[in-house]
Each structure stands twice: as C-alpha cells, then as structure tokens.
C-alpha cells in the first residue's frame, strides 16, 4: 500500500513501505525527528550496497545456495571448526561490525569454500552487503574494466570491493604471481584493513613462505591481523560417496 512519507525540507513523497532491514525506520529510508525534519536511516546504505552487489553479480553460486550446518560437506567437518563458525553466524552483525574475519586453509576439497559460503549466506540473510569472488576470476574482472566496452569502471568495482560489509576471497594463492597481481590484492585488502571491514579467505596453501611469495608480504601481514586462521584438514570430500 502506498503512503506519503516526509523528505528533508518538508516535502512528501510516495513510498511502498518496504521493511527496514535494521528495524529502525518505517521502511521509507528516513527517520522523522522531533523538530519535524528527517534524517536518512542507515538502511539506505545497505540497500544501495545490496543493489550494487546484485548488478556486479556477486551472489551465492547455485551450488552453494543450500549450504547449511546440517548438510554435507559441512556436517562432516571437525566439530571444533563448526563450533567456531556457528558462533560467528549467530553473532554475524556484531562480528561484521567489528571487522572480524576468517582464513580457512587446507587441502583441496576439505570444505573451506562451503564454510565461507555459509558465512556469506548468513550475512546476506541478515541484510548485509557481500561480495564473493574467486581470486583468479576477480583479477579477470579487474582487467576487464580497462576495456572501453566495460559495463562498470575500475573505480566502481574497487569501491564496491572495499565498501561491502563482507568480502569473500576464494582460492587466494591460486593466481599467477606478478607485481600487478600483488598490487591489486594489497590495494583491496589494505583498504578494508584500514576501515575494519571483514574478509573471509580460503586457500589451499599451507606454507606461509609460499603464500607470502604468492600474495606479497604486505598483503599477508594485513590478512594475518584481520582474519583468524582456521585449518580445515582431511580427505577430499568431493571424492567421498555423496560428496
């Protein structure tokens, strides 16, 4: 049902009454104050972030849309890992506001990406903005912004990567090592580190020296400070029956 809501300065406009994701305003995106003026609700920024995320295609992939603690491969993982991740998603707003992140590392097929997708899904369900990329794909999309026919600019993509509530980077360390790659990763991670914004990272690399060589020592140092490292070890669950 349409209703009229105040704009700053006393004008009124029509609004369809979408629910405020924060439960603060009446869904209009504005909070009416005692002096009969209105100030913007924080839900506006979340709506904008979600819209940009949708346009840039950063959604939960189809394979992971049903990911949960009760389904394989997550249900088969170590209980101590699941306990830690469950604690995060139960406090997802507070953890994202604090800039807390995880670094899942381990062998191929152990469920690292599924854990990261579960956190990203819970963040989206809480109304937070999320960007999800495998690092090789992200680097390809950055390169694509240099072309004349790109549908969005490098600056637009960079600002999106740096401003979303949660950035999920899969397969970090799988990219070819070049100075350009190292600089791109550092720029994104450093910006998020400065603003205390959460990052969830997955990697098959165990050795810190190899990882430092792959992503750069500066980037690794930032991620160490931003993310709690969680080993996810075991056999390749994709090869198990029903995996």
Order of alpha helices (4+ residues) and beta strands (2+ residues): beta-beta-beta-beta-alpha-alpha-alpha-beta-alpha-beta-alpha-alpha-beta-alpha-beta-alpha-alpha-beta
